[in-house]
Amino acid sequence: MTTYAHCQRCGRWFKTGIRFATAEAFENSKIKATSRACPFCKKVTPIEKQYLRFDEIRIDGRITHTEGKYFP
Ligand SMILES: [Zn+2]
């Protein structure tokens, strides 16, 4: 499933295209800090793990959200 980034300008979530197989893979990953233009407000926002969310659709149809945590 894919990850969503939280725009630090307008506060909306957008798809990053950064994909992980499982929530555990997302939690254990090190995502290189970068930045990207938000598709809603067109402002550049940082793409860092603490601003990301991973969505997983489980077999029973429920969607779980995993928040990114900051590891300095
Ligand atoms: Zn935005």
N, CA, C, O and the ligand as a Tripos MOL2 file, in Angstrom:
@<TRIPOS>MOLECULE
protein
  289   287    73     0     0
PROTEIN
NO_CHARGES

@<TRIPOS>ATOM
      1 N           0.8500   -1.1960    0.0000 N.3       1 MET1
      2 CA          0.0000    0.0000    0.0000 C.3       1 MET1
      3 C           0.8860    1.2470    0.0000 C.2       1 MET1
      4 O           2.0980    1.1770    0.2020 O.2       1 MET1
      5 N           0.2690    2.3320   -0.2220 N.am      2 THR2
      6 CA          1.0360    3.5590   -0.4100 C.3       2 THR2
      7 C           1.0400    4.4150    0.8470 C.2       2 THR2
      8 O           0.2880    4.1770    1.7920 O.2       2 THR2
      9 N           1.8950    5.4000    0.8270 N.am      3 THR3
     10 CA          1.9720    6.3340    1.9430 C.3       3 THR3
     11 C           1.3890    7.6800    1.5170 C.2       3 THR3
     12 O           1.3950    8.0400    0.3400 O.2       3 THR3
     13 N           0.8920    8.4020    2.5030 N.am      4 TYR4
     14 CA          0.3570    9.7450    2.2870 C.3       4 TYR4
     15 C           1.2060   10.7280    3.0800 C.2       4 TYR4
     16 O           1.6750   10.4290    4.1780 O.2       4 TYR4
     17 N           1.3910   11.9010    2.4990 N.am      5 ALA5
     18 CA          2.1410   12.9450    3.1880 C.3       5 ALA5
     19 C           1.1730   14.0110    3.6710 C.2       5 ALA5
     20 O           0.1870   14.3280    3.0050 O.2       5 ALA5
     21 N           1.4730   14.5580    4.8390 N.am      6 HIS6
     22 CA          0.6680   15.6220    5.4250 C.3       6 HIS6
     23 C           1.2920   16.9500    5.0190 C.2       6 HIS6
     24 O           2.4000   17.2810    5.4410 O.2       6 HIS6
     25 N           0.5790   17.7020    4.2030 N.am      7 CYS7
     26 CA          1.0970   18.9910    3.7550 C.3       7 CYS7
     27 C           1.2120   19.9300    4.9510 C.2       7 CYS7
     28 O           0.2430   20.1420    5.6800 O.2       7 CYS7
     29 N           2.4100   20.4930    5.1460 N.am      8 GLN8
     30 CA          2.6310   21.3850    6.2860 C.3       8 GLN8
     31 C           2.0980   22.7930    6.0210 C.2       8 GLN8
     32 O           2.1420   23.6480    6.9050 O.2       8 GLN8
     33 N           1.6040   23.0320    4.8350 N.am      9 ARG9
     34 CA          1.0620   24.3480    4.4810 C.3       9 ARG9
     35 C          -0.4630   24.3710    4.6280 C.2       9 ARG9
     36 O          -1.0190   25.2150    5.3300 O.2       9 ARG9
     37 N          -1.1310   23.4210    3.9460 N.am     10 CYS10
     38 CA         -2.5950   23.4750    3.9300 C.3      10 CYS10
     39 C          -3.2200   22.3740    4.7870 C.2      10 CYS10
     40 O          -4.4300   22.3780    5.0110 O.2      10 CYS10
     41 N          -2.4050   21.4320    5.2690 N.am     11 GLY11
     42 CA         -2.9060   20.4250    6.1860 C.3      11 GLY11
     43 C          -3.6370   19.2650    5.5350 C.2      11 GLY11
     44 O          -4.2160   18.4340    6.2350 O.2      11 GLY11
     45 N          -3.6240   19.1900    4.2040 N.am     12 ARG12
     46 CA         -4.2870   18.0690    3.5440 C.3      12 ARG12
     47 C          -3.2920   16.9410    3.3120 C.2      12 ARG12
     48 O          -2.0760   17.1340    3.3220 O.2      12 ARG12
     49 N          -3.8600   15.7520    3.1000 N.am     13 TRP13
     50 CA         -3.0450   14.5650    2.8610 C.3      13 TRP13
     51 C          -3.0210   14.2690    1.3700 C.2      13 TRP13
     52 O          -4.0430   14.3640    0.6890 O.2      13 TRP13
     53 N          -1.8500   13.9100    0.8730 N.am     14 PHE14
     54 CA         -1.7750   13.5150   -0.5380 C.3      14 PHE14
     55 C          -0.8750   12.2910   -0.6860 C.2      14 PHE14
     56 O           0.0220   12.0530    0.1230 O.2      14 PHE14
     57 N          -1.1370   11.5370   -1.7260 N.am     15 LYS15
     58 CA         -0.3830   10.3100   -2.0030 C.3      15 LYS15
     59 C           1.0360   10.6350   -2.4180 C.2      15 LYS15
     60 O           1.2670   11.5220   -3.2390 O.2      15 LYS15
     61 N           1.9760    9.9160   -1.8510 N.am     16 THR16
     62 CA          3.3650   10.1730   -2.2110 C.3      16 THR16
     63 C           3.8650    9.2360   -3.3070 C.2      16 THR16
     64 O           4.8220    9.5680   -4.0070 O.2      16 THR16
     65 N           3.2430    8.0880   -3.4670 N.am     17 GLY17
     66 CA          3.7740    7.0900   -4.3890 C.3      17 GLY17
     67 C           4.8600    6.2280   -3.7630 C.2      17 GLY17
     68 O           5.3740    5.3050   -4.3940 O.2      17 GLY17
     69 N           5.2110    6.5410   -2.4980 N.am     18 ILE18
     70 CA          6.1860    5.7040   -1.7840 C.3      18 ILE18
     71 C           5.4240    4.5150   -1.2160 C.2      18 ILE18
     72 O           4.5090    4.6930   -0.4120 O.2      18 ILE18
     73 N           5.7890    3.3190   -1.6230 N.am     19 ARG19
     74 CA          5.0070    2.1380   -1.2850 C.3      19 ARG19
     75 C           5.7670    1.2010   -0.3530 C.2      19 ARG19
     76 O           6.9900    1.0740   -0.4200 O.2      19 ARG19
     77 N           5.0060    0.5550    0.5110 N.am     20 PHE20
     78 CA          5.5460   -0.4940    1.3690 C.3      20 PHE20
     79 C           4.5860   -1.6660    1.3640 C.2      20 PHE20
     80 O           3.3800   -1.4950    1.1880 O.2      20 PHE20
     81 N           5.1300   -2.8630    1.5590 N.am     21 ALA21
     82 CA          4.2880   -4.0520    1.5630 C.3      21 ALA21
     83 C           3.4230   -4.1160    2.8150 C.2      21 ALA21
     84 O           2.2560   -4.5020    2.7510 O.2      21 ALA21
     85 N           3.9920   -3.7410    3.9400 N.am     22 THR22
     86 CA          3.2790   -3.8620    5.2140 C.3      22 THR22
     87 C           3.5470   -2.6440    6.0860 C.2      22 THR22
     88 O           4.4850   -1.8840    5.8470 O.2      22 THR22
     89 N           2.7000   -2.4700    7.1060 N.am     23 ALA23
     90 CA          2.9070   -1.3850    8.0630 C.3      23 ALA23
     91 C           4.2380   -1.5510    8.7850 C.2      23 ALA23
     92 O           4.9060   -0.5670    9.1020 O.2      23 ALA23
     93 N           4.6170   -2.7920    9.0430 N.am     24 GLU24
     94 CA          5.8790   -3.0470    9.7290 C.3      24 GLU24
     95 C           7.0550   -2.5780    8.8700 C.2      24 GLU24
     96 O           8.0170   -2.0030    9.3810 O.2      24 GLU24
     97 N           6.9700   -2.8260    7.5760 N.am     25 ALA25
     98 CA          8.0410   -2.3910    6.6710 C.3      25 ALA25
     99 C           8.1420   -0.8670    6.6770 C.2      25 ALA25
    100 O           9.2360   -0.3060    6.6320 O.2      25 ALA25
    101 N           6.9800   -0.2050    6.7340 N.am     26 PHE26
    102 CA          6.9800    1.2580    6.8150 C.3      26 PHE26
    103 C           7.6170    1.7250    8.1160 C.2      26 PHE26
    104 O           8.4610    2.6210    8.1120 O.2      26 PHE26
    105 N           7.2180    1.1220    9.2240 N.am     27 GLU27
    106 CA          7.7410    1.5400   10.5280 C.3      27 GLU27
    107 C           9.2460    1.3340   10.6280 C.2      27 GLU27
    108 O           9.9490    2.1200   11.2640 O.2      27 GLU27
    109 N           9.7300    0.2820   10.0010 N.am     28 ASN28
    110 CA         11.1530   -0.0380   10.1050 C.3      28 ASN28
    111 C          11.9990    0.6660    9.0520 C.2      28 ASN28
    112 O          13.2260    0.5640    9.0620 O.2      28 ASN28
    113 N          11.3490    1.3700    8.1600 N.am     29 SER29
    114 CA         12.0940    1.9580    7.0560 C.3      29 SER29
    115 C          12.7440    3.2710    7.4690 C.2      29 SER29
    116 O          12.3340    3.9170    8.4330 O.2      29 SER29
    117 N          13.7540    3.6390    6.7220 N.am     30 LYS30
    118 CA         14.3400    4.9700    6.8360 C.3      30 LYS30
    119 C          14.0310    5.6850    5.5200 C.2      30 LYS30
    120 O          14.5380    5.3190    4.4590 O.2      30 LYS30
    121 N          13.1930    6.7040    5.6180 N.am     31 ILE31
    122 CA         12.8270    7.4450    4.4190 C.3      31 ILE31
    123 C          13.7030    8.6890    4.3610 C.2      31 ILE31
    124 O          13.7590    9.4820    5.3010 O.2      31 ILE31
    125 N          14.3690    8.8330    3.2510 N.am     32 LYS32
    126 CA         15.2320    9.9960    3.0720 C.3      32 LYS32
    127 C          14.3820   11.2580    2.9950 C.2      32 LYS32
    128 O          13.4100   11.3200    2.2430 O.2      32 LYS32
    129 N          14.7530   12.2430    3.7650 N.am     33 ALA33
    130 CA         14.0030   13.4980    3.7670 C.3      33 ALA33
    131 C          14.1260   14.1820    2.4170 C.2      33 ALA33
    132 O          15.2180   14.3210    1.8670 O.2      33 ALA33
    133 N          13.0050   14.5960    1.9060 N.am     34 THR34
    134 CA         12.9800   15.3020    0.6320 C.3      34 THR34
    135 C          11.8280   16.2920    0.7070 C.2      34 THR34
    136 O          11.2900   16.5350    1.7870 O.2      34 THR34
    137 N          11.4550   16.8520   -0.4010 N.am     35 SER35
    138 CA         10.3090   17.7570   -0.4040 C.3      35 SER35
    139 C           9.5850   17.6120   -1.7290 C.2      35 SER35
    140 O          10.1330   17.1140   -2.7120 O.2      35 SER35
    141 N           8.3460   18.0600   -1.7280 N.am     36 ARG36
    142 CA          7.5140   17.8830   -2.9050 C.3      36 ARG36
    143 C           6.4410   18.9790   -2.9230 C.2      36 ARG36
    144 O           6.0410   19.4890   -1.8770 O.2      36 ARG36
    145 N           5.9970   19.3200   -4.1000 N.am     37 ALA37
    146 CA          4.9180   20.3030   -4.2050 C.3      37 ALA37
    147 C           3.5970   19.6090   -3.8970 C.2      37 ALA37
    148 O           3.2830   18.5650   -4.4690 O.2      37 ALA37
    149 N           2.8340   20.1960   -2.9940 N.am     38 CYS38
    150 CA          1.5200   19.6640   -2.6340 C.3      38 CYS38
    151 C           0.5740   19.8210   -3.8300 C.2      38 CYS38
    152 O           0.5280   20.8930   -4.4340 O.2      38 CYS38
    153 N          -0.1740   18.7810   -4.1780 N.am     39 PRO39
    154 CA         -1.0880   18.8890   -5.3180 C.3      39 PRO39
    155 C          -2.2880   19.7980   -5.0580 C.2      39 PRO39
    156 O          -2.9760   20.1900   -6.0000 O.2      39 PRO39
    157 N          -2.5490   20.1380   -3.7930 N.am     40 PHE40
    158 CA         -3.7100   20.9720   -3.4680 C.3      40 PHE40
    159 C          -3.3330   22.4530   -3.4550 C.2      40 PHE40
    160 O          -3.9680   23.2610   -4.1340 O.2      40 PHE40
    161 N          -2.3070   22.8110   -2.6880 N.am     41 CYS41
    162 CA         -1.9700   24.2300   -2.5520 C.3      41 CYS41
    163 C          -0.7630   24.6230   -3.3950 C.2      41 CYS41
    164 O          -0.4240   25.8030   -3.4940 O.2      41 CYS41
    165 N          -0.1040   23.6110   -4.0120 N.am     42 LYS42
    166 CA          1.0420   23.8430   -4.9170 C.3      42 LYS42
    167 C           2.2820   24.3490   -4.2030 C.2      42 LYS42
    168 O           3.2730   24.6910   -4.8480 O.2      42 LYS42
    169 N           2.2360   24.4010   -2.8680 N.am     43 LYS43
    170 CA          3.4110   24.8360   -2.1130 C.3      43 LYS43
    171 C           4.2940   23.6260   -1.8400 C.2      43 LYS43
    172 O           3.8140   22.4970   -1.7470 O.2      43 LYS43
    173 N           5.5710   23.8770   -1.7160 N.am     44 VAL44
    174 CA          6.5100   22.7990   -1.4420 C.3      44 VAL44
    175 C           6.4300   22.4530    0.0440 C.2      44 VAL44
    176 O           6.4830   23.3320    0.9040 O.2      44 VAL44
    177 N           6.3040   21.1790    0.3240 N.am     45 THR45
    178 CA          6.1940   20.7120    1.7070 C.3      45 THR45
    179 C           7.2130   19.6010    1.9310 C.2      45 THR45
    180 O           7.5000   18.8330    1.0130 O.2      45 THR45
    181 N           7.7660   19.5030    3.1470 N.am     46 PRO46
    182 CA          8.7640   18.4610    3.3870 C.3      46 PRO46
    183 C           8.1500   17.0600    3.3850 C.2      46 PRO46
    184 O           7.0670   16.8410    3.9290 O.2      46 PRO46
    185 N           8.8480   16.1350    2.7740 N.am     47 ILE47
    186 CA          8.4650   14.7310    2.8050 C.3      47 ILE47
    187 C           9.4270   14.0510    3.7710 C.2      47 ILE47
    188 O          10.5180   13.6280    3.3910 O.2      47 ILE47
    189 N           9.0020   13.9570    5.0190 N.am     48 GLU48
    190 CA          9.8110   13.3130    6.0380 C.3      48 GLU48
    191 C           8.9170   12.3360    6.7720 C.2      48 GLU48
    192 O           7.6920   12.4580    6.7750 O.2      48 GLU48
    193 N           9.5550   11.3760    7.3860 N.am     49 LYS49
    194 CA          8.7810   10.2630    7.9240 C.3      49 LYS49
    195 C           7.7250   10.7000    8.9350 C.2      49 LYS49
    196 O           6.6390   10.1210    8.9750 O.2      49 LYS49
    197 N           8.0230   11.7100    9.7500 N.am     50 GLN50
    198 CA          7.0360   12.1210   10.7560 C.3      50 GLN50
    199 C           5.8230   12.8010   10.1400 C.2      50 GLN50
    200 O           4.8190   13.0140   10.8210 O.2      50 GLN50
    201 N           5.9040   13.1430    8.8650 N.am     51 TYR51
    202 CA          4.7640   13.7520    8.1870 C.3      51 TYR51
    203 C           4.0350   12.7440    7.3040 C.2      51 TYR51
    204 O           3.1180   13.1080    6.5690 O.2      51 TYR51
    205 N           4.4380   11.4930    7.3750 N.am     52 LEU52
    206 CA          3.8570   10.4740    6.4940 C.3      52 LEU52
    207 C           2.9190    9.5610    7.2620 C.2      52 LEU52
    208 O           3.0150    9.4110    8.4800 O.2      52 LEU52
    209 N           2.0120    8.9600    6.5130 N.am     53 ARG53
    210 CA          1.0550    8.0060    7.0520 C.3      53 ARG53
    211 C           0.9680    6.8580    6.0610 C.2      53 ARG53
    212 O           0.9450    7.0610    4.8470 O.2      53 ARG53
    213 N           0.9210    5.6680    6.5940 N.am     54 PHE54
    214 CA          0.8290    4.4850    5.7570 C.3      54 PHE54
    215 C          -0.5570    3.8790    5.9240 C.2      54 PHE54
    216 O          -1.0000    3.6210    7.0430 O.2      54 PHE54
    217 N          -1.2250    3.6590    4.8260 N.am     55 ASP55
    218 CA         -2.5690    3.0710    4.8710 C.3      55 ASP55
    219 C          -2.5180    1.6310    4.3950 C.2      55 ASP55
    220 O          -1.9220    1.3230    3.3630 O.2      55 ASP55
    221 N          -3.1390    0.7710    5.1470 N.am     56 GLU56
    222 CA         -3.1540   -0.6390    4.7960 C.3      56 GLU56
    223 C          -4.5970   -1.1320    4.8280 C.2      56 GLU56
    224 O          -5.3070   -0.9290    5.8130 O.2      56 GLU56
    225 N          -5.0190   -1.7680    3.7670 N.am     57 ILE57
    226 CA         -6.3580   -2.3720    3.7530 C.3      57 ILE57
    227 C          -6.1960   -3.8380    4.1180 C.2      57 ILE57
    228 O          -5.5550   -4.6130    3.4070 O.2      57 ILE57
    229 N          -6.7850   -4.1870    5.2270 N.am     58 ARG58
    230 CA         -6.6590   -5.5490    5.7310 C.3      58 ARG58
    231 C          -7.5910   -6.4870    4.9770 C.2      58 ARG58
    232 O          -8.4630   -6.0610    4.2190 O.2      58 ARG58
    233 N          -7.3810   -7.7580    5.2080 N.am     59 ILE59
    234 CA         -8.1700   -8.7860    4.5150 C.3      59 ILE59
    235 C          -9.6550   -8.6300    4.8240 C.2      59 ILE59
    236 O         -10.5010   -8.8990    3.9710 O.2      59 ILE59
    237 N          -9.9780   -8.1900    6.0600 N.am     60 ASP60
    238 CA        -11.3890   -8.0240    6.4330 C.3      60 ASP60
    239 C         -11.9690   -6.6980    5.9310 C.2      60 ASP60
    240 O         -13.1120   -6.3650    6.2450 O.2      60 ASP60
    241 N         -11.1940   -5.9490    5.1590 N.am     61 GLY61
    242 CA        -11.7040   -4.7230    4.5560 C.3      61 GLY61
    243 C         -11.4650   -3.4770    5.3790 C.2      61 GLY61
    244 O         -11.7300   -2.3660    4.9200 O.2      61 GLY61
    245 N         -10.9640   -3.6530    6.6030 N.am     62 ARG62
    246 CA        -10.6960   -2.4780    7.4350 C.3      62 ARG62
    247 C          -9.4180   -1.7960    6.9770 C.2      62 ARG62
    248 O          -8.4820   -2.4430    6.5080 O.2      62 ARG62
    249 N          -9.3970   -0.5010    7.1190 N.am     63 ILE63
    250 CA         -8.2060    0.2660    6.7660 C.3      63 ILE63
    251 C          -7.5220    0.6860    8.0490 C.2      63 ILE63
    252 O          -8.1470    1.2530    8.9450 O.2      63 ILE63
    253 N          -6.2450    0.4070    8.1290 N.am     64 THR64
    254 CA         -5.4920    0.8600    9.2940 C.3      64 THR64
    255 C          -4.5180    1.9490    8.8630 C.2      64 THR64
    256 O          -3.9520    1.9020    7.7710 O.2      64 THR64
    257 N          -4.3360    2.9180    9.7330 N.am     65 HIS65
    258 CA         -3.3860    3.9910    9.4700 C.3      65 HIS65
    259 C          -2.2050    3.8230   10.4100 C.2      65 HIS65
    260 O          -2.3800    3.6030   11.6090 O.2      65 HIS65
    261 N          -1.0390    3.9260    9.8770 N.am     66 THR66
    262 CA          0.1620    3.9000   10.6980 C.3      66 THR66
    263 C           0.8660    5.2280   10.5420 C.2      66 THR66
    264 O           1.2510    5.6170    9.4390 O.2      66 THR66
    265 N           1.0300    5.9200   11.6510 N.am     67 GLU67
    266 CA          1.6930    7.2160   11.6180 C.3      67 GLU67
    267 C           3.1990    7.0230   11.5820 C.2      67 GLU67
    268 O           3.7490    6.1470   12.2490 O.2      67 GLU67
    269 N           3.8460    7.8530   10.7940 N.am     68 GLY68
    270 CA          5.3060    7.8400   10.7810 C.3      68 GLY68
    271 C           5.8480    8.4540   12.0440 C.2      68 GLY68
    272 O           5.2640    9.3910   12.5870 O.2      68 GLY68
    273 N           6.9580    7.9360   12.5140 N.am     69 LYS69
    274 CA          7.5900    8.4910   13.7050 C.3      69 LYS69
    275 C           8.9600    9.0130   13.3190 C.2      69 LYS69
    276 O           9.6150    8.5040   12.4100 O.2      69 LYS69
    277 N           9.3630   10.0300   14.0290 N.am     70 TYR70
    278 CA         10.6370   10.6540   13.7200 C.3      70 TYR70
    279 C          11.7580    9.9520   14.4460 C.2      70 TYR70
    280 O          11.7400    9.8240   15.6710 O.2      70 TYR70
    281 N          12.7380    9.4960   13.6790 N.am     71 PHE71
    282 CA         13.9470    8.9120   14.2560 C.3      71 PHE71
    283 C          15.1170    9.7980   13.8870 C.2      71 PHE71
    284 O          15.5380    9.8000   12.7300 O.2      71 PHE71
    285 N          15.6520   10.5480   14.8270 N.am     72 PRO72
    286 CA         16.7560   11.4550   14.4640 C.3      72 PRO72
    287 C          18.0270   10.6770   14.1020 C.2      72 PRO72
    288 O          19.0480   11.2810   13.7740 O.2      72 PRO72
    289 ZN         -0.8780   21.7800    0.6340 Zn       73 ZN73
@<TRIPOS>BOND
     1     1     2 1
     2     2     3 1
     3     3     4 2
     4     3     5 am
     5     5     6 1
     6     6     7 1
     7     7     8 2
     8     7     9 am
     9     9    10 1
    10    10    11 1
    11    11    12 2
    12    11    13 am
    13    13    14 1
    14    14    15 1
    15    15    16 2
    16    15    17 am
    17    17    18 1
    18    18    19 1
    19    19    20 2
    20    19    21 am
    21    21    22 1
    22    22    23 1
    23    23    24 2
    24    23    25 am
    25    25    26 1
    26    26    27 1
    27    27    28 2
    28    27    29 am
    29    29    30 1
    30    30    31 1
    31    31    32 2
    32    31    33 am
    33    33    34 1
    34    34    35 1
    35    35    36 2
    36    35    37 am
    37    37    38 1
    38    38    39 1
    39    39    40 2
    40    39    41 am
    41    41    42 1
    42    42    43 1
    43    43    44 2
    44    43    45 am
    45    45    46 1
    46    46    47 1
    47    47    48 2
    48    47    49 am
    49    49    50 1
    50    50    51 1
    51    51    52 2
    52    51    53 am
    53    53    54 1
    54    54    55 1
    55    55    56 2
    56    55    57 am
    57    57    58 1
    58    58    59 1
    59    59    60 2
    60    59    61 am
    61    61    62 1
    62    62    63 1
    63    63    64 2
    64    63    65 am
    65    65    66 1
    66    66    67 1
    67    67    68 2
    68    67    69 am
    69    69    70 1
    70    70    71 1
    71    71    72 2
    72    71    73 am
    73    73    74 1
    74    74    75 1
    75    75    76 2
    76    75    77 am
    77    77    78 1
    78    78    79 1
    79    79    80 2
    80    79    81 am
    81    81    82 1
    82    82    83 1
    83    83    84 2
    84    83    85 am
    85    85    86 1
    86    86    87 1
    87    87    88 2
    88    87    89 am
    89    89    90 1
    90    90    91 1
    91    91    92 2
    92    91    93 am
    93    93    94 1
    94    94    95 1
    95    95    96 2
    96    95    97 am
    97    97    98 1
    98    98    99 1
    99    99   100 2
   100    99   101 am
   101   101   102 1
   102   102   103 1
   103   103   104 2
   104   103   105 am
   105   105   106 1
   106   106   107 1
   107   107   108 2
   108   107   109 am
   109   109   110 1
   110   110   111 1
   111   111   112 2
   112   111   113 am
   113   113   114 1
   114   114   115 1
   115   115   116 2
   116   115   117 am
   117   117   118 1
   118   118   119 1
   119   119   120 2
   120   119   121 am
   121   121   122 1
   122   122   123 1
   123   123   124 2
   124   123   125 am
   125   125   126 1
   126   126   127 1
   127   127   128 2
   128   127   129 am
   129   129   130 1
   130   130   131 1
   131   131   132 2
   132   131   133 am
   133   133   134 1
   134   134   135 1
   135   135   136 2
   136   135   137 am
   137   137   138 1
   138   138   139 1
   139   139   140 2
   140   139   141 am
   141   141   142 1
   142   142   143 1
   143   143   144 2
   144   143   145 am
   145   145   146 1
   146   146   147 1
   147   147   148 2
   148   147   149 am
   149   149   150 1
   150   150   151 1
   151   151   152 2
   152   151   153 am
   153   153   154 1
   154   154   155 1
   155   155   156 2
   156   155   157 am
   157   157   158 1
   158   158   159 1
   159   159   160 2
   160   159   161 am
   161   161   162 1
   162   162   163 1
   163   163   164 2
   164   163   165 am
   165   165   166 1
   166   166   167 1
   167   167   168 2
   168   167   169 am
   169   169   170 1
   170   170   171 1
   171   171   172 2
   172   171   173 am
   173   173   174 1
   174   174   175 1
   175   175   176 2
   176   175   177 am
   177   177   178 1
   178   178   179 1
   179   179   180 2
   180   179   181 am
   181   181   182 1
   182   182   183 1
   183   183   184 2
   184   183   185 am
   185   185   186 1
   186   186   187 1
   187   187   188 2
   188   187   189 am
   189   189   190 1
   190   190   191 1
   191   191   192 2
   192   191   193 am
   193   193   194 1
   194   194   195 1
   195   195   196 2
   196   195   197 am
   197   197   198 1
   198   198   199 1
   199   199   200 2
   200   199   201 am
   201   201   202 1
   202   202   203 1
   203   203   204 2
   204   203   205 am
   205   205   206 1
   206   206   207 1
   207   207   208 2
   208   207   209 am
   209   209   210 1
   210   210   211 1
   211   211   212 2
   212   211   213 am
   213   213   214 1
   214   214   215 1
   215   215   216 2
   216   215   217 am
   217   217   218 1
   218   218   219 1
   219   219   220 2
   220   219   221 am
   221   221   222 1
   222   222   223 1
   223   223   224 2
   224   223   225 am
   225   225   226 1
   226   226   227 1
   227   227   228 2
   228   227   229 am
   229   229   230 1
   230   230   231 1
   231   231   232 2
   232   231   233 am
   233   233   234 1
   234   234   235 1
   235   235   236 2
   236   235   237 am
   237   237   238 1
   238   238   239 1
   239   239   240 2
   240   239   241 am
   241   241   242 1
   242   242   243 1
   243   243   244 2
   244   243   245 am
   245   245   246 1
   246   246   247 1
   247   247   248 2
   248   247   249 am
   249   249   250 1
   250   250   251 1
   251   251   252 2
   252   251   253 am
   253   253   254 1
   254   254   255 1
   255   255   256 2
   256   255   257 am
   257   257   258 1
   258   258   259 1
   259   259   260 2
   260   259   261 am
   261   261   262 1
   262   262   263 1
   263   263   264 2
   264   263   265 am
   265   265   266 1
   266   266   267 1
   267   267   268 2
   268   267   269 am
   269   269   270 1
   270   270   271 1
   271   271   272 2
   272   271   273 am
   273   273   274 1
   274   274   275 1
   275   275   276 2
   276   275   277 am
   277   277   278 1
   278   278   279 1
   279   279   280 2
   280   279   281 am
   281   281   282 1
   282   282   283 1
   283   283   284 2
   284   283   285 am
   285   285   286 1
   286   286   287 1
   287   287   288 2
@<TRIPOS>SUBSTRUCTURE
     1 MET1         2 RESIDUE 1 A MET
     2 THR2         6 RESIDUE 1 A THR
     3 THR3        10 RESIDUE 1 A THR
     4 TYR4        14 RESIDUE 1 A TYR
     5 ALA5        18 RESIDUE 1 A ALA
     6 HIS6        22 RESIDUE 1 A HIS
     7 CYS7        26 RESIDUE 1 A CYS
     8 GLN8        30 RESIDUE 1 A GLN
     9 ARG9        34 RESIDUE 1 A ARG
    10 CYS10       38 RESIDUE 1 A CYS
    11 GLY11       42 RESIDUE 1 A GLY
    12 ARG12       46 RESIDUE 1 A ARG
    13 TRP13       50 RESIDUE 1 A TRP
    14 PHE14       54 RESIDUE 1 A PHE
    15 LYS15       58 RESIDUE 1 A LYS
    16 THR16       62 RESIDUE 1 A THR
    17 GLY17       66 RESIDUE 1 A GLY
    18 ILE18       70 RESIDUE 1 A ILE
    19 ARG19       74 RESIDUE 1 A ARG
    20 PHE20       78 RESIDUE 1 A PHE
    21 ALA21       82 RESIDUE 1 A ALA
    22 THR22       86 RESIDUE 1 A THR
    23 ALA23       90 RESIDUE 1 A ALA
    24 GLU24       94 RESIDUE 1 A GLU
    25 ALA25       98 RESIDUE 1 A ALA
    26 PHE26      102 RESIDUE 1 A PHE
    27 GLU27      106 RESIDUE 1 A GLU
    28 ASN28      110 RESIDUE 1 A ASN
    29 SER29      114 RESIDUE 1 A SER
    30 LYS30      118 RESIDUE 1 A LYS
    31 ILE31      122 RESIDUE 1 A ILE
    32 LYS32      126 RESIDUE 1 A LYS
    33 ALA33      130 RESIDUE 1 A ALA
    34 THR34      134 RESIDUE 1 A THR
    35 SER35      138 RESIDUE 1 A SER
    36 ARG36      142 RESIDUE 1 A ARG
    37 ALA37      146 RESIDUE 1 A ALA
    38 CYS38      150 RESIDUE 1 A CYS
    39 PRO39      154 RESIDUE 1 A PRO
    40 PHE40      158 RESIDUE 1 A PHE
    41 CYS41      162 RESIDUE 1 A CYS
    42 LYS42      166 RESIDUE 1 A LYS
    43 LYS43      170 RESIDUE 1 A LYS
    44 VAL44      174 RESIDUE 1 A VAL
    45 THR45      178 RESIDUE 1 A THR
    46 PRO46      182 RESIDUE 1 A PRO
    47 ILE47      186 RESIDUE 1 A ILE
    48 GLU48      190 RESIDUE 1 A GLU
    49 LYS49      194 RESIDUE 1 A LYS
    50 GLN50      198 RESIDUE 1 A GLN
    51 TYR51      202 RESIDUE 1 A TYR
    52 LEU52      206 RESIDUE 1 A LEU
    53 ARG53      210 RESIDUE 1 A ARG
    54 PHE54      214 RESIDUE 1 A PHE
    55 ASP55      218 RESIDUE 1 A ASP
    56 GLU56      222 RESIDUE 1 A GLU
    57 ILE57      226 RESIDUE 1 A ILE
    58 ARG58      230 RESIDUE 1 A ARG
    59 ILE59      234 RESIDUE 1 A ILE
    60 ASP60      238 RESIDUE 1 A ASP
    61 GLY61      242 RESIDUE 1 A GLY
    62 ARG62      246 RESIDUE 1 A ARG
    63 ILE63      250 RESIDUE 1 A ILE
    64 THR64      254 RESIDUE 1 A THR
    65 HIS65      258 RESIDUE 1 A HIS
    66 THR66      262 RESIDUE 1 A THR
    67 GLU67      266 RESIDUE 1 A GLU
    68 GLY68      270 RESIDUE 1 A GLY
    69 LYS69      274 RESIDUE 1 A LYS
    70 TYR70      278 RESIDUE 1 A TYR
    71 PHE71      282 RESIDUE 1 A PHE
    72 PRO72      286 RESIDUE 1 A PRO
    73 ZN73       289 GROUP 0 **** ****
